[in-house]
Amino acid sequence: MDKTIRTIQKNKSIALIAHDNLKSELIQWVKTNEICLSHHNLYATGTTGSYIEQATELNIHKLISGPLGGDQQVGALIAEQKLDMMIFFWDPLNAAAHDPDVKALLRLAAVWNIPIATNQVTADFIIHSALFHEEVIISIPDYESYMIKRGIS
C-alpha cells in the first residue's frame, strides 16, 4: 500500500484503556505520570475513564465501555487520525468476550502506525522518550491511492 505522512503534534491525543484486572495498574501509572499527561488530550473507554477522573485531576474524553463498543470508538478515532497513541494495559492471559474487538484495535494501531503500549514498561518508554515531547512525522496508509488502484470510489 502506498504511504503518506502525518505529523503527530507536541500536544498528543492519547487513548487510555485497560482490561478489568489491569485497571488499577493503569490508574496508578496515570497518577504517577499525571503532570506529564495533563499536557495532552486524553481519551478512555467509559469505566476506565471514570476511574481515572476519580483518582486524578485529569480531564478525560470518556467513550462508552469497551465491551459495549468503546473499543470500536477508539478504533474509529485511530482510523480518523484523531488519536496519536494508545496506552492499552492488555491482559493476554485472560480471555474476554470482546477479544475480537481487542485484536481489531491492536491491528488498527499497527495499520495507522501509531505508538502503542500494551504494558507499563512500554508505556514508560514511550512517555519518557524525547519524541513524546516533540512533533513526530509518521507514515500512514494512503487510502485514496489504495482505493483508486482497486477501482473503488
Secondary structure per residue as TSV (DSSP state, phi and psi in degrees):
chain	resnum	aa	ss	phi	psi
A	1	M	-	360.0	139.1
A	2	D	-	-64.1	153.0
A	3	K	E	-118.9	154.0
A	4	T	E	-131.8	-177.6
A	5	I	E	-119.6	158.4
A	6	R	E	-144.1	146.4
A	7	T	E	-101.8	124.5
A	8	I	E	-87.0	121.5
A	9	Q	-	-72.9	166.1
A	10	K	S	-59.2	-42.8
A	11	N	S	-86.1	101.6
A	12	K	-	-91.5	154.4
A	13	S	E	-102.5	119.5
A	14	I	E	-123.5	129.5
A	15	A	E	-90.9	134.8
A	16	L	E	-118.5	118.0
A	17	I	E	-138.6	147.9
A	18	A	E	-151.9	140.9
A	19	H	-	-66.4	157.0
A	20	D	G	-50.2	-47.4
A	21	N	G	-77.5	-0.4
A	22	L	G	-117.1	4.7
A	23	K	H	-60.7	-43.7
A	24	S	H	-64.1	-36.0
A	25	E	H	-65.8	-42.8
A	26	L	H	-64.8	-44.2
A	27	I	H	-60.4	-42.8
A	28	Q	H	-63.5	-40.8
A	29	W	H	-62.6	-43.6
A	30	V	H	-63.5	-43.1
A	31	K	H	-60.4	-42.0
A	32	T	H	-62.9	-33.1
A	33	N	T	-110.5	22.2
A	34	E	H	-58.1	-44.6
A	35	I	H	-62.2	-46.5
A	36	C	H	-61.5	-45.6
A	37	L	H	-70.4	-23.2
A	38	S	T	-64.9	-15.4
A	39	H	T	-88.9	5.5
A	40	H	S	-126.9	165.2
A	41	N	E	-88.6	120.9
A	42	L	E	-110.7	134.3
A	43	Y	E	-122.5	148.5
A	44	A	E	-153.7	153.2
A	45	T	-	-66.8	157.6
A	46	G	H	-48.4	-60.0
A	47	T	H	-64.7	-45.8
A	48	T	H	-60.4	-44.4
A	49	G	H	-61.1	-42.0
A	50	S	H	-63.4	-43.8
A	51	Y	H	-62.8	-41.4
A	52	I	H	-64.7	-43.9
A	53	E	H	-62.3	-37.8
A	54	Q	H	-66.9	-32.3
A	55	A	H	-92.2	-12.2
A	56	T	S	-137.4	-178.5
A	57	E	S	-100.0	11.7
A	58	L	-	-79.0	145.5
A	59	N	-	-90.3	127.5
A	60	I	E	-120.0	131.1
A	61	H	E	-79.4	105.4
A	62	K	E	-90.4	130.1
A	63	L	-	-97.7	-173.0
A	64	I	-	-80.5	169.3
A	65	S	-	-57.3	143.9
A	66	G	G	-50.0	-55.4
A	67	P	G	-64.9	-19.3
A	68	L	G	-93.0	2.2
A	69	G	T	128.3	-3.4
A	70	G	H	-62.4	-35.5
A	71	D	H	-61.9	-40.4
A	72	Q	H	-67.8	-35.7
A	73	Q	H	-62.9	-42.5
A	74	V	H	-62.3	-44.9
A	75	G	H	-58.4	-41.9
A	76	A	H	-63.5	-41.2
A	77	L	H	-63.7	-35.5
A	78	I	H	-65.4	-49.3
A	79	A	H	-64.0	-30.0
A	80	E	T	-83.7	3.6
A	81	Q	T	60.6	35.0
A	82	K	-	-101.6	-6.8
A	83	L	-	-118.6	140.2
A	84	D	-	-102.5	-23.0
A	85	M	E	-162.9	164.5
A	86	M	E	-136.3	129.7
A	87	I	E	-107.8	109.8
A	88	F	E	-128.9	96.9
A	89	F	E	-74.9	96.5
A	90	W	-	-102.7	137.0
A	91	D	-	-103.8	99.3
A	92	P	T	-73.2	-10.9
A	93	L	T	-95.6	-7.2
A	94	N	S	-116.0	105.3
A	95	A	-	-67.7	134.3
A	96	A	-	-122.5	156.3
A	97	A	T	-60.5	-27.8
A	98	H	T	-101.2	28.6
A	99	D	H	-55.3	-39.0
A	100	P	H	-60.2	-34.8
A	101	D	H	-65.5	-40.5
A	102	V	H	-64.0	-45.7
A	103	K	H	-60.6	-42.7
A	104	A	H	-62.7	-39.2
A	105	L	H	-65.6	-44.3
A	106	L	H	-64.1	-37.8
A	107	R	H	-64.0	-44.5
A	108	L	H	-61.9	-40.9
A	109	A	H	-61.1	-39.4
A	110	A	H	-70.2	-44.3
A	111	V	H	-59.4	-44.1
A	112	W	T	-89.2	6.9
A	113	N	T	58.6	41.3
A	114	I	-	-101.1	149.3
A	115	P	-	-62.6	139.1
A	116	I	E	-139.2	132.5
A	117	A	E	-113.1	128.8
A	118	T	S	-107.6	6.1
A	119	N	S	-156.2	171.4
A	120	Q	H	-63.7	-41.6
A	121	V	H	-62.8	-44.0
A	122	T	H	-65.8	-39.9
A	123	A	H	-60.1	-41.6
A	124	D	H	-62.4	-44.4
A	125	F	H	-59.4	-42.0
A	126	I	H	-65.7	-52.6
A	127	I	H	-76.0	-15.3
A	128	H	T	-97.3	3.8
A	129	S	S	-76.0	145.2
A	130	A	G	-59.7	-30.3
A	131	L	G	-66.2	-23.9
A	132	F	G	-62.2	-28.2
A	133	H	G	-102.1	12.1
A	134	E	S	-127.4	164.6
A	135	E	-	-69.7	141.9
A	136	V	E	-134.0	132.3
A	137	I	E	-95.3	128.2
A	138	I	E	-124.2	157.1
A	139	S	E	-94.5	142.8
A	140	I	E	-135.7	164.3
A	141	P	E	-62.2	140.9
A	142	D	-	-92.4	89.7
A	143	Y	H	-64.0	-39.8
A	144	E	H	-60.3	-47.0
A	145	S	H	-61.2	-41.3
A	146	Y	H	-58.2	-46.5
A	147	M	H	-66.4	-42.6
A	148	I	H	-62.0	-45.6
A	149	K	H	-61.2	-27.5
A	150	R	T	-99.4	4.8
A	151	G	T	68.8	26.8
A	152	I	-	-102.4	132.0
A	153	S	-	-118.7	360.0
